[in-house]
């Protein structure tokens, strides 16, 4: 059921971006496609690590493309935040840390970014034990 809903939602958002490429809805739809790819990666992570990793990489590319296509979007910092989360999922903690450090000044909830940074530092310390 969940998979069908994700696929239907992704298809609907893709149709919006195709049919109304200059609209505000296209921008939001492209952002949501990235979120759907992350959700799908999380859904299958325990069953198929390779496929989940690919979904995360696809989502990262979608968010990076989003930032280039919509450089003044109100969702740009959220897309960057999502990229940091994807790096965390992929265990690329240095890259995640860099993303969050760059995001600190621009994110509407800096305390959330600080929490993510603290968690990354804790995870790095645990790996070094």
LINSULGI-V609632 format. One record per run of one state. SS is the DSSP state (@ for helix, = for strand, . for the rest). FROM is the first residue (numbers start at 1). TO is the last residue. If there is no record, write none. Layout:
ss->SS from->FROM to->TO
ss->SS from->FROM to->TO
//
This chain:
ss->. from->1 to->1
ss->@ from->2 to->19
ss->. from->20 to->23
ss->@ from->24 to->44
ss->. from->45 to->48
ss->@ from->49 to->69
ss->. from->70 to->75
ss->@ from->76 to->89
ss->. from->90 to->92
ss->@ from->93 to->103
ss->. from->104 to->109
ss->@ from->110 to->128
ss->. from->129 to->129
//
